[in-house]
Amino acid sequence: VNRSDIHYFGAGPAPLPTAVLEKASSVLLNYKDKGIGLCEISHRSPEANEILEDAKKALSTLLDIPEDYEVLFLQSGGTGEFSAVVYNLVSIWVEKKRAKIAAELSSSSDSEEAKKAEVVNRLRKVVDEELKLDYLVTGSWSLKASQEAARLVGAKHVNIAADSRQVNNGKFGNIPAESEWKLTPRGSGGPALVYFCDNETVDGVEFPAFPQSLEGDDAPLVCADMSSNFISRKVDVRKYAVIFGGAQKNIGNTGIAIAIIRKSLLPPISTPATPDLMRELNLSVGPIVLDYPTIAKNNSLYNTLPIFDVWIAGQVMAGLVDTYGVKKIGGQEEISNDKARMIYDTLDKYPDVYRVVPDKSVRSRMNICFRVHGGDSEKEKAFLAGAEKHGLLGLKGHRSVGGIRASNYNAVSIEGAKCLVTYLEEYAKA
Ligand code: PLP
C-alpha cells in the first residue's frame, strides 16, 4: 500500500507531511554532507544548536510568542508535564509564602535559628490550609492530570473547580458554565495554578475560547495542555503561565514535548523553594529533568535531547510559516475549521445514522467523536471495515469510550477530509 493511497485519522502518533519524511530519510544517513546522520551527531554540536534555534523561531513566529516567554524542548511526553507543572508551580508558591513570612518575622529579636524554625512552623500551617491547585476536569486527560497532582501533593490540595461529568449524566462531553466553576479565590496567594486541557483527545471536547473567568491582571497561573490542538489555532500566549504539549500529534513525531513558559516564573525573577524546605514541609521534590529553571538555564540541553525529533518538529513548523506567511497560525486555523465543519455537517445531516458524542458547544475541531447506529458494535465494526476499504484508517475510538474518532490534525489534508465525507455519505445512504 502506498502512503498516497491512504488517509490516516489516528489520534496520535499522527501523520506527518510526506515531504518532511522524505527529507528525514536522507538526513538520517547524511546530515548536511557531513558523512554522518542526524541521530548520530552530538546534541551539543553547532548543527544541533541551529536546529534547536530554528525550531524555537518557527514556533515563536507561528504563535507570536512574546519575548518574555521561554520555549523548552523536553522528553517528558505530555504526561511528564502533568507532574512538571505541579512540581514547578507549587515550589514557586511555597517560596513566595516563605519569603512573606520571613519578612514579617525579620524585625523579631529572636535568634536567626529560632526565626528560621518559626518560618517553617508557620509555613507548614499555611501549606496545610491554603495550598490549592485548581483543575477543570473536562475529559480523560485533565482527569489524569488532576489525579497526578493529587498523587504528588495530596488530594486535599487539589480543588476540582469543575467536572464535566456533573453536567452530562456522569460522562464527559460538555463543559460546565463558568458561573458554576468553584475556583480558589484570587488575592492573597490564590491557587498555585489553574489547570485545563484545551482539547480532550479521547472525549472530543475542546474549549471554544480562553475561559473568561481566568482573565484579568490578577489572573491565577494558568497551565494548559495543548497536546492535541497545539498550533491549530491562534493563542494569546500572554494569558498562560505554561502551555505544553507532546509533539506527536500536530507538530512532529513521538519523543519530545514542548513547553512555553512565562519567564517571570524562572530565576532570577521567581525562585523555587529549596528541596530541603520542600522536604521539611512533606512536599515532593521533582526530578531534575522536570525542573523548568534547570532546563531553561541549559537551553533545553541539560541532558541528551533527541535532536532528530526537534528537527522534524522544526521542519513541520517552518513549513507552516512558509505556507501561511503573515497569517501565521491563523492560516492553519482556517483550514482546520473548514475540515472539521465539513465532517460535522455531514454527520449532522444523517441523525438516524450518526450521533456526535460531545455537546455542539464544545465539539473539538481536532478529534471528532461519534457513534454509528447508536453505538451498535457490529455496525460500528462494519463501518470501520468499510472505511479501511476506502483507505481511511485510524478511525477507531479510544478503547475507554469506543465508537468512532476522526482525528483532524494539521497533516490531514482537505482532500483526506473530503474522502471521509464521501464515505460518510455513502455509508449513510446505504
Ligand atoms: N494530553 C493529551 C491531551 C493527550 O492527548 C495525550 C496523549 O494522547 C497526553 C496528554 C499524554 O501524552 P504522552 O503520551 O506524550 O505522555
Residues whose N, C-alpha, C, O or C-beta is under 5 A from the ligand:
A	BS01	PLP	S76 G77 G78 T79 G80 W141 N199 T201 D225 S227 S228 G246
